[in-house]
């Protein structure tokens, strides 16, 4: 299991997510960095924890169609890999992000118009990650979407049919709440029914106990933000968890 730090970027600043209520997002207050620009925050997370891979939720791209392209190149120039959700809805949009320096593209349910559009994106970018976006368990679909089911489990079937290799299961209502998250049942089901798919999840992670729990249900990667900035997770704890995971073996996650 790999922990991936989150950079929620809005108006060019790293913000703290609050239960998906994006109008309430404010610049982050962190024990790690006095600054809120994404490059400084990424550097502080790298220096404090040794992270090399970051999840970038580019809300400027998702909400306004104005992705922070310069940022992707800056992070790449630092030697960092980025998984970027920049509001991509078609192949041209994904190509723009990759050309700007993003390592892998995340295509979100809230911006992907249809299963057919997803199939076209997968054909062009086989390693893309699909984000199964939820709000209190309800799929968060694009306003103009067609063809997506209303139920998250049935959408998971559609995603599998598109030959997706990685799924991010994220309920925005969990983000920044410190509740531990609410996607366990869905993540476990995806891992059981589609063992070939890598599962990423996150939202509301409080500390080491939640990371261990998410590993037990089969999560391959976990997104974390607030617990890193607040000091609830330390570098030593992450190293200890990773050591334990390595001993068990990620292939045994469901039975551990």
C-alpha atoms as one frame of an Amber mdcrd trajectory, in Angstrom:
protein
   0.000   0.000   0.000   1.289   3.417  -0.975   0.315   6.711   0.675  -0.081
   9.579  -1.779  -0.256  13.185  -0.540  -2.992  15.413  -1.940  -2.661  18.887
  -3.395  -6.137  20.439  -3.713  -5.478  23.503  -5.862  -7.965  26.361  -6.183
  -7.151  29.843  -7.456  -3.543  28.724  -7.699  -3.286  27.917  -3.957  -3.382
  24.683  -1.989  -6.655  24.593  -0.080  -8.151  22.367   2.562 -11.141  20.414
   1.326 -14.267  20.483   3.463 -16.782  17.710   2.719 -16.966  18.627  -0.950
 -18.334  22.103  -0.174 -15.946  23.838  -2.510 -17.224  27.314  -1.716 -15.893
  26.723   1.820 -12.390  25.702   0.739  -9.730  28.008   2.148  -5.912  28.168
   1.805  -4.335  25.401   3.818  -2.814  25.947   7.257   0.051  23.490   7.621
   2.681  22.667  10.209   4.957  21.817   7.307   4.920  25.007   5.249   4.210
  28.684   5.969   3.304  29.147   2.307   0.266  27.922   0.377   1.496  27.886
  -3.213   1.508  24.301  -4.564   5.224  24.120  -5.308   6.199  25.157  -1.771
   3.679  22.763  -0.200   4.870  19.901  -2.418   8.488  20.593  -1.511   7.658
  20.606   2.201   5.824  17.271   1.912   8.704  15.793  -0.051  11.296  17.038
   2.426   9.296  15.983   5.505   8.104  12.566   4.323  10.103  11.658   1.240
   7.074  11.634  -1.066   7.758  11.452  -4.783   4.220  10.927  -6.130   1.434
  13.478  -5.637  -2.278  13.568  -6.381  -3.263  16.963  -7.785  -6.955  17.842
  -7.648  -6.840  20.876  -9.914 -10.124  22.549  -9.015  -9.391  25.439 -11.355
  -9.513  22.899 -14.161 -12.408  20.856 -12.771 -14.654  23.818 -11.996 -13.603
  26.438 -14.518 -11.793  24.627 -17.313  -8.578  26.489 -16.496  -6.040  23.873
 -15.422  -2.798  25.041 -13.825  -0.569  23.804 -16.653   2.534  25.643 -15.468
   2.244  23.898 -12.107   2.480  20.433 -13.656   5.754  21.349 -15.339   7.127
  22.882 -12.136   6.369  19.722 -10.168   7.856  17.565 -12.909  11.010  19.675
 -12.902  11.322  18.930  -9.169  11.474  15.236 -10.034   7.955  14.581  -8.739
   5.348  12.363 -10.371   1.810  13.703 -10.518  -1.582  12.045 -10.824  -3.667
  14.930 -12.113  -7.420  15.443 -12.118  -7.723  18.607 -14.171 -11.308  18.283
 -15.364 -10.473  16.180 -18.414 -13.449  15.153 -20.541 -11.831  14.221 -23.857
  -8.599  13.079 -25.492  -7.500  16.593 -26.450  -7.833  17.750 -22.852  -5.851
  14.785 -21.562  -3.136  15.371 -24.156  -2.801  18.977 -23.038  -2.211  17.918
 -19.438   0.332  15.260 -20.362   2.196  17.693 -22.598   2.266  20.162 -19.703
   4.055  17.650 -17.463   1.381  15.554 -15.741   2.572  11.967 -15.243  -0.812
  10.237 -15.273  -4.298  11.524 -15.984  -7.255  11.093 -13.675 -10.648  11.218
 -15.371 -13.448  11.983 -12.946 -17.046  10.834 -13.131 -18.100  14.425 -12.468
 -16.514  15.565 -15.746 -16.610  12.434 -17.956 -19.740  12.675 -20.071 -20.307
   9.019 -20.922 -18.901   5.478 -20.906 -18.171   5.963 -24.620 -16.080   9.044
 -23.846 -14.203   7.025 -21.240 -13.523   4.248 -23.757 -12.002   6.787 -26.149
  -9.778   8.137 -23.392  -8.625   4.664 -22.372  -7.750   3.851 -25.978  -5.452
   6.891 -26.033  -4.187   6.670 -22.447  -4.350   3.054 -21.206  -2.841   3.914
 -17.818  -5.350   6.624 -16.900  -7.068   6.463 -13.531 -10.835   6.751 -13.302
 -12.188   8.621 -10.287 -15.517   7.239  -9.103 -16.712  10.515  -7.595 -19.402
  10.286  -4.932 -21.240  12.667  -2.613 -22.617  10.870   0.437 -22.603   7.646
  -1.544 -24.413   9.096  -4.566 -22.511   9.154  -7.884 -21.481  12.698  -8.769
 -22.098  12.774 -12.527 -21.546  15.541 -15.043 -24.646  17.662 -15.712 -24.620
  16.692 -19.385 -23.700  13.041 -18.813 -25.412  10.187 -20.627 -25.169   6.441
 -20.184 -23.849   6.291 -16.628 -25.874   4.279 -14.130 -27.256   5.820 -10.944
 -25.666   3.223  -8.668 -21.946   3.245  -7.780 -21.612  -0.534  -7.963 -23.120
  -0.655 -11.459 -20.834   2.195 -12.519 -17.903   0.081 -11.299 -19.044  -2.578
 -13.779 -19.034   0.010 -16.568 -15.550   1.136 -15.575 -14.273  -2.441 -15.617
 -15.773  -2.958 -19.077 -13.727   0.024 -20.284 -10.547  -1.883 -19.292  -9.571
   0.603 -16.613  -6.552  -0.553 -14.613  -6.930   1.815 -11.643  -9.997   3.219
  -9.888 -10.015   6.037  -7.365 -13.019   5.678  -5.059 -13.611   9.037  -3.433
 -16.620  10.320  -1.542 -16.194  14.082  -1.395 -18.356  14.225   1.724 -15.463
  12.538   3.594 -12.771  14.988   2.518 -11.283  17.011   5.363 -13.738  15.623
   7.932 -11.488  13.296   9.913 -14.214  10.648  10.013 -12.130   7.798   8.643
 -13.966   7.593   5.328 -17.068   5.774   4.142 -16.007   3.848   1.033 -14.852
   0.586   2.651 -17.736  -1.546   1.403 -17.451  -0.318  -2.179 -13.654  -0.648
  -2.237 -13.830  -4.192  -0.902 -16.443  -5.125  -3.487 -14.370  -3.731  -6.352
 -11.262  -5.560  -5.170 -13.228  -8.795  -4.834 -15.088  -8.615  -8.152 -12.312
  -7.004 -10.193  -8.992  -8.195  -8.698  -7.122  -6.969 -11.776  -8.013  -3.354
 -10.938  -5.856  -1.320  -8.577  -7.946   0.507  -5.978  -7.111   3.965  -4.669
  -9.195   5.619  -1.972  -9.035   8.363   0.632 -11.013  11.097   2.299 -11.196
  11.624   6.041  -8.057   9.624   6.917  -7.278  10.343  10.578  -4.064   8.456
  11.112  -2.235   5.144  11.111  -5.268   3.113  12.183  -7.246   4.166   9.124
  -4.349   3.351   6.813  -4.082  -0.148   8.272  -7.842  -0.648   7.920  -7.825
   0.477   4.300  -4.984  -1.904   3.555  -6.981  -4.773   5.058  -9.933  -4.093
   2.753  -7.639  -4.144  -0.267  -6.699  -0.543  -1.030  -3.483  -0.384  -3.043
  -3.001   3.356  -2.552  -4.492   5.862  -0.105  -4.802   9.629  -0.518  -3.979
  11.698   2.552  -3.921  15.447   3.154  -5.035  16.913   6.488  -3.440  14.236
   8.666  -0.047  15.073   7.169  -0.389  18.817   7.632  -1.871  18.537  11.140
   0.834  16.180  12.411  -1.478  13.213  13.011   0.739  11.114  10.741   4.514
  11.092  11.016   7.220   9.843   8.710   8.088   7.147  11.244   4.504   5.883
  11.355   4.296   5.722   7.578   7.563   3.791   7.414   6.320   1.355  10.069
   3.048   0.788   8.215   4.825   0.259   4.918   7.198  -2.196   6.560   4.260
  -4.178   7.957   2.515  -4.133   4.582   5.657  -5.372   2.850   5.875  -8.255
   5.328   2.311  -9.344   4.705   2.504  -8.820   0.956   0.077  -6.669  -0.968
  -1.388  -9.731  -2.707  -2.721 -10.891   0.661  -4.399  -7.594   1.521  -7.944
  -8.954   1.466  -7.123 -11.766   3.822  -4.768  -9.992   6.208
